[in-house]
């Protein structure tokens, strides 16, 4: 119990953050793309995420909550080291929430302002999340190399969100907007591929432990499917977006989600058994087994409920051209 309970809670944290990146990633991407659309298209873009965006953010709350309860030592170190970017991220998310509600009640001139605020909040949140990820991978260090890597991930994560947002618009909108969304997705495809390649090459350079895990034999043989599957999904999505092969928008979004899954699997493999790379192991950071066992009952109730609610909402609003009260 002392061994598997911490691993279970670490897996729940990983699941929550993966779900957040995929689900809230596309609505952050829609916010990043908003300045490229005209006024009518902006209304439809916001409407496409209206029923979902609040629920999408539930996953980051779950992830941070589990981290606090199950790994209090790690929670303190991580949030202390990332205090500034996490605060800025929350400010960006707050700006998004305010703008989302106020733009519905504002006149045309004010709506343009709130649209800009929504985009700004999306950009701030995306950049801060990328910085936090890069800093975390390097063990929360503050050397020049670590800061450079954090900057690289900060600039790369918005490219993923733009791709997710553009493909989401392909799935959920009609008229001329999907044509624009396809162009936006294609423009983001090459920067995303470049970012993934550079980060994949740079990660072993900033961590000797990660380099050994990936490039030593026989580990290289059985972990190689992770980058190969991610690369295949990336190439297939580009070919489908360009029209060279047939691919439904939902399948393209699924390919991007699999890329995120493979990235999460690779990250989990790279970091295990640490919860903070090179500084703190999962089992050492975990709360007392009695506390984890008590909390487990809450997790067993909460996670299936959130999953069920998410599936229910996405099935109810599964059509295109959602307008209703969100425009």
Beta strands, then each sheet from edge to edge (+ up, - down):
strand 1: 274-276
strand 2: 280-281
sheet 1: 1+ 2-
end
